[in-house]
Amino acid sequence: MIPPIASKFVAGETPAEALGHAQKMNDDSVAVILNLLGEHYHERGPADEDADAYVQLAEDIANSDLDACVSIKPSQIGLDISDEVFAENYRRIAESAGDHDVFLWCDMEDHETTDATLDSFEELAREFEGGMGLCVQANLKRTPDDLERLADVPGKIRLVKGAYDEPADIAHKKKEKVDEVYKELLAYLFREYTGSIAVGSHDPEMISYARELGEEFETDYEIQMLMGVREDAQRKLASEGVEVWQYAPYGDKWFQYFYRRVRERKENALFAIRAVLGI
């Protein structure tokens, strides 16, 4: 059982609990991206099991009449084992999502996974004609070239600043530079990308800029934020007519994820301390 201190950031341990959380957010006009917690498997058994879980999750979402979709992590479904295992499981999940008309996101992990993730995504996204999306990270210096490659690929692109501690020779390290590049890449997407755009940011400045670009280019876009982070802002944006999606993880591997969320932001740590002390 997930303790109350962690339930701010994790939507339960079971698919039923996750779907219940999605319903609550839908009631506030916020859609939900569900992600089963797990990553960096080095044996095929766990990777196949989580792929099976995603196949079933797509069916469960389709049967629930919820405004929800799925997001996977490459290392969770086999990329640390081999490119072939990853591609095989990714395809199985994509087929299930496609059969059930459920959108499928693929997260982006550290830079060593980028090429294999891009290759598999592009192949499947063209085949499934827009029912898939990919996350790209603004802090990586290669990302402008990656976005140019993806410009005519159907589906959605989620632009995030990037959370991995990458080497300085391949990634921008200073916050000011990452912010600058994020805006440049966001503007590029609004100008050039033929699909839809997801703004993966909690930064009010980036969200405001995206809204300006949306009005200027009359392009479809959505705002994506994490469960437990600026949820009041998520609801407010949704009430203003902005399409908002909340990324909500679930599963029994919640502790590591919760610990990472608490370390990331001072306000998250303060929330945890208040919960422990009961104040």
FILODO-918950 format. One line per 2 residues: for each residue x, y, z of C-alpha. Coordinates in steps of 0.1 Angstrom, whole numbers, plus 5000, padded with zeros to 4 digits. Layout:
X Y Z; ...
END
This chain:
5000 5000 5000; 5013 5034 4990
5015 5057 5021; 4998 5091 5020
5031 5108 5018; 5038 5092 4983
5002 5092 4970; 5006 5128 4960
5029 5117 4932; 5018 5081 4924
4983 5071 4912; 4981 5038 4931
4997 5004 4928; 4971 4987 4905
4956 4995 4871; 4922 4999 4888
4936 5026 4912; 4953 5044 4883
4921 5044 4863; 4902 5057 4893
4927 5086 4895; 4922 5093 4858
4885 5095 4864; 4890 5121 4892
4912 5142 4870; 4888 5139 4841
4861 5153 4864; 4883 5185 4865
4888 5184 4827; 4924 5172 4829
4933 5141 4808; 4958 5116 4821
4988 5098 4807; 4993 5065 4826
5028 5051 4831; 5035 5018 4848
5066 5023 4870; 5097 5003 4861
5129 5008 4841; 5163 4995 4833
5154 4958 4832; 5184 4936 4821
5164 4903 4819; 5137 4896 4794
5111 4883 4818; 5103 4916 4836
5104 4935 4803; 5079 4911 4787
5057 4912 4818; 5055 4950 4817
5048 4950 4780; 5020 4925 4787
5007 4950 4813; 5007 4978 4788
4989 4957 4763; 4961 4951 4789
4962 4987 4800; 4953 4999 4765
4923 4976 4765; 4913 4987 4801
4914 5024 4790; 4893 5016 4759
4867 4999 4780; 4866 5027 4807
4855 5056 4785; 4882 5077 4801
4902 5106 4786; 4935 5087 4792
4964 5073 4773; 4996 5053 4779
5033 5062 4781; 5062 5037 4781
5099 5038 4789; 5123 5021 4764
5145 5005 4791; 5113 4991 4808
5104 4970 4778; 5138 4957 4768
5161 4984 4754; 5188 4976 4780
5186 4939 4768; 5188 4946 4731
5173 4969 4704; 5154 4938 4691
5137 4930 4723; 5127 4967 4727
5114 4969 4692; 5094 4937 4695
5077 4948 4728; 5071 4983 4715
5053 4969 4685; 5032 4946 4706
5021 4976 4727; 5015 4998 4697
4993 4971 4681; 4972 4969 4712
4969 5007 4715; 4961 5010 4678
4934 4982 4680; 4918 5000 4710
4922 5036 4697; 4944 5045 4727
4972 5070 4722; 5007 5057 4729
5036 5079 4742; 5072 5068 4744
5094 5086 4769; 5130 5095 4762
5157 5083 4785; 5194 5091 4786
5214 5099 4755; 5226 5064 4749
5190 5053 4741; 5182 5082 4718
5190 5066 4684; 5172 5033 4690
5142 5051 4705; 5140 5074 4675
5143 5046 4650; 5116 5025 4665
5093 5054 4670; 5096 5067 4635
5089 5033 4620; 5058 5026 4641
5045 5062 4640; 5044 5061 4602
5028 5027 4602; 5001 5036 4628
4994 5070 4612; 4995 5094 4641
4984 5074 4671; 5018 5077 4688
5040 5104 4704; 5076 5108 4714
5094 5128 4740; 5124 5149 4731
5148 5168 4754; 5158 5204 4748
5190 5201 4767; 5206 5177 4742
5226 5195 4716; 5214 5170 4689
5177 5178 4694; 5174 5204 4666
5185 5178 4641; 5162 5152 4656
5132 5175 4653; 5141 5182 4617
5141 5145 4611; 5107 5141 4628
5091 5172 4612; 5069 5151 4588
5063 5121 4611; 5027 5118 4621
5016 5119 4657; 5028 5141 4686
5061 5155 4699; 5065 5162 4736
5092 5188 4743; 5108 5187 4778
5138 5205 4791; 5155 5172 4801
5161 5156 4835; 5192 5134 4829
5226 5145 4839; 5243 5143 4805
5279 5151 4796; 5287 5188 4788
5300 5179 4753; 5265 5167 4742
5242 5187 4765; 5235 5222 4776
5242 5224 4813; 5232 5260 4824
5195 5266 4831; 5195 5299 4812
5208 5282 4781; 5183 5253 4783
5155 5278 4787; 5167 5297 4756
5170 5265 4736; 5136 5252 4748
5119 5284 4735; 5137 5281 4702
5127 5245 4697; 5092 5251 4707
5089 5279 4681; 5104 5255 4655
5077 5229 4664; 5049 5254 4660
5063 5265 4627; 5074 5233 4611
5059 5202 4628; 5030 5186 4609
5016 5168 4639; 5005 5180 4673
5027 5195 4700; 5029 5187 4737
5045 5213 4760; 5061 5192 4788
5068 5219 4813; 5058 5232 4847
5075 5265 4840; 5049 5293 4837
5071 5312 4813; 5073 5283 4789
5036 5277 4792; 5028 5313 4785
5051 5313 4755; 5034 5282 4741
5000 5298 4744; 5013 5328 4725
5027 5305 4698; 4994 5286 4697
4975 5317 4689; 5000 5330 4664
5002 5297 4644; 4968 5284 4651
4984 5250 4659; 4970 5222 4681
4990 5218 4713; 4986 5205 4748
5003 5212 4782; 5017 5182 4801
5026 5182 4838; 5034 5156 4864
5010 5143 4889; 5016 5161 4922
5033 5192 4907; 5014 5224 4902
4980 5206 4901; 4961 5238 4909
4977 5253 4877; 4967 5222 4858
4931 5227 4868; 4932 5264 4861
4946 5260 4826; 4920 5233 4819
4892 5257 4831; 4905 5283 4806
4901 5259 4777; 4937 5247 4774
4941 5210 4768; 4960 5197 4798
4973 5162 4803; 4987 5149 4836
5015 5123 4836; 5005 5099 4863
5027 5069 4872; 5014 5039 4891
5026 5005 4903; 5044 4988 4931
5078 5003 4922; 5067 5036 4936
5094 5043 4962; 5123 5052 4938
5100 5075 4918; 5087 5092 4949
5122 5097 4962; 5133 5113 4930
5103 5137 4930; 5111 5148 4966
5148 5155 4957; 5140 5175 4926
5121 5204 4941; 5123 5222 4975
5085 5224 4977; 5082 5187 4972
5106 5181 5001; 5086 5205 5023
5054 5187 5014; 5070 5154 5025
5083 5168 5058; 5048 5183 5066
5032 5150 5058; 5056 5131 5082
5051 5156 5110; 5014 5159 5104
5014 5197 5100
END
